[in-house]
């Protein structure tokens, strides 16, 4: 029994499955929602700036893997327009990292990833990249070059070596938000 299992493992390693290709960074998981994620993730709405969007963030253990579920109503009334779940990073990603990786599902709408780094000094500053969700779990890869600065006085793309946080955001239009996140990482 040991011999065939060892052979299978050697074949998988030989094929490079699960390993980085030459010149490519390996995937780095920074959150899989297994170890008290409620202590690391913060939820907030545009109410911090006078908006009226509402929502909530809950940690869920169903469907085979723990994950976060963010739901709510995004309103653009009173200069608002977002709900967000944010993770502060313990350290920036290692050198050679080229993008953000998410495993998500949701209600078939557009959401955004927000990055904050040393150039995002004010609370309203961020780097943003859009992505679409479907009702099925899917991996989303967002290269750092796809992120755009929220203001003109910021550098065009985020400096990876000073990344401080990652956010998943329902933003910019009045809608019902429902997005689930099972994994967050870099590649």
C-alpha positions in Angstrom: 0.0 0.0 0.0 2.8 2.4 0.8 4.6 1.8 -2.5 1.7 2.9 -4.8 1.0 6.0 -2.7 4.7 7.0 -2.8 4.7 6.5 -6.5 1.7 8.7 -7.0 3.2 11.4 -4.8 6.5 11.2 -6.8 4.5 11.4 -10.1 2.6 14.5 -8.9 5.8 16.2 -7.8 7.5 15.3 -11.1 4.6 16.8 -13.0 4.9 19.9 -11.0 1.3 19.9 -9.8 0.8 22.3 -7.0 4.3 23.8 -7.5 5.3 27.0 -9.1 6.6 26.9 -12.6 10.2 28.2 -13.2 10.2 31.9 -12.9 6.8 32.0 -11.3 6.0 32.6 -7.6 4.2 29.9 -5.7 0.8 30.7 -4.3 0.8 32.0 -0.8 -2.3 31.6 1.3 -2.7 34.3 3.9 -6.3 33.5 5.0 -8.3 30.3 4.8 -10.8 31.2 7.5 -9.9 28.2 9.8 -8.3 29.8 12.8 -10.5 32.5 14.4 -10.8 34.8 11.3 -13.2 37.0 13.3 -10.2 38.3 15.1 -8.5 39.5 11.9 -11.3 40.8 9.6 -13.0 44.1 10.1 -16.3 45.1 8.5 -17.4 48.6 7.9 -19.7 50.6 5.7 -19.8 54.1 4.2 -21.5 55.2 7.5 -17.9 56.1 8.6 -18.3 59.1 6.2 -22.0 59.8 6.5 -23.4 57.2 4.0 -26.4 54.9 4.7 -25.2 51.5 3.3 -25.9 48.6 5.6 -24.6 45.1 5.9 -22.8 42.5 7.9 -19.9 40.1 7.8 -20.3 36.6 9.2 -17.9 33.6 9.4 -19.6 30.5 8.1 -18.5 26.8 8.3 -21.0 25.2 5.8 -20.4 23.8 2.4 -17.3 21.9 3.2 -14.9 24.7 4.0 -15.0 27.7 6.4 -15.4 31.1 4.7 -16.6 34.6 5.2 -20.0 35.9 3.9 -20.5 39.6 3.4 -24.1 40.7 2.7 -25.8 44.1 2.6 -27.5 46.9 0.8 -25.1 49.4 -0.9 -26.7 52.9 -1.2 -25.2 55.9 -3.0 -27.4 58.2 -1.0 -25.7 60.9 1.2 -22.4 60.5 -0.7 -22.1 56.9 0.2 -21.6 53.7 -1.8 -19.8 50.8 -0.1 -19.6 48.0 2.4 -16.2 46.3 3.0 -14.4 43.5 4.7 -10.7 44.2 5.4 -7.8 42.2 6.6 -4.7 44.0 7.9 -1.5 42.2 6.8 1.1 41.1 9.3 3.7 41.6 6.7 3.8 42.5 3.0 4.0 39.7 0.5 7.5 38.4 -0.4 9.6 39.8 -3.2 8.5 38.3 -6.6 4.8 38.3 -5.7 2.8 39.5 -8.7 -0.9 39.5 -7.7 -3.7 38.9 -5.3 -5.6 35.5 -5.4 -9.1 35.0 -4.1 -11.5 32.1 -4.0 -15.0 33.5 -4.1 -18.6 33.0 -5.0 -21.7 35.3 -4.9 -24.7 36.7 -6.5 -23.3 37.2 -10.0 -22.3 40.8 -9.6 -19.1 42.9 -9.8 -17.1 43.4 -6.7 -13.7 45.0 -6.0 -10.5 44.2 -4.3 -8.9 47.1 -2.4 -5.2 47.3 -1.4 -3.7 49.8 1.0 0.0 50.5 1.3 2.4 53.2 2.4 1.1 55.6 -0.3 -2.5 55.3 1.0 -2.2 57.8 3.9 -5.8 59.0 4.0 -8.8 56.7 4.9 -10.4 57.3 1.5 -7.3 56.2 -0.5 -6.9 52.7 -1.9 -5.9 50.8 -5.0 -8.8 49.0 -6.7 -9.4 46.2 -9.1 -12.8 44.8 -10.2 -13.8 41.2 -10.4 -17.0 39.3 -11.1 -18.5 36.5 -9.0 -20.7 33.6 -9.9 -22.8 31.3 -7.7 -20.0 28.7 -7.9 -16.7 28.9 -6.1 -14.0 30.2 -8.5 -10.4 31.4 -8.2 -9.8 35.0 -9.1 -6.3 36.2 -9.9 -5.8 39.9 -10.0 -2.3 41.1 -11.0 -1.0 44.1 -9.1 -0.8 45.9 -12.4 -4.6 45.7 -12.7 -5.1 47.8 -9.5 -5.8 51.5 -10.1 -5.2 54.4 -7.6 -8.2 56.1 -6.1 -6.6 59.5 -6.3 -4.4 61.5 -8.7 -1.6 62.2 -6.1 -0.9 58.5 -5.6 1.5 56.4 -7.7 -0.3 54.6 -10.5 0.1 51.0 -9.2 0.6 49.8 -5.6 4.1 49.2 -4.3 3.9 45.6 -3.2 6.7 45.9 -0.6 4.6 48.2 1.5 1.2 46.5 1.3 -0.7 46.9 4.6 -4.2 45.5 4.0 -6.5 43.7 1.6 -10.2 44.4 1.3 -13.2 42.9 -0.5 -15.7 45.6 -1.3 -19.2 46.1 -2.7 -18.8 49.5 -4.2 -20.0 52.4 -6.3 -23.7 51.7 -7.2 -26.9 50.9 -5.4 -27.3 47.2 -5.2 -27.8 44.1 -2.9 -24.5 42.6 -2.1 -23.7 39.0 -1.3 -20.2 37.7 -1.6 -18.4 34.8 0.1 -14.7 34.4 0.4 -13.0 31.1 1.1 -9.4 31.9 0.6 -7.1 35.0 0.2 -3.6 34.9 -0.9 -0.9 36.1 -3.2 0.8 34.6 -6.3 
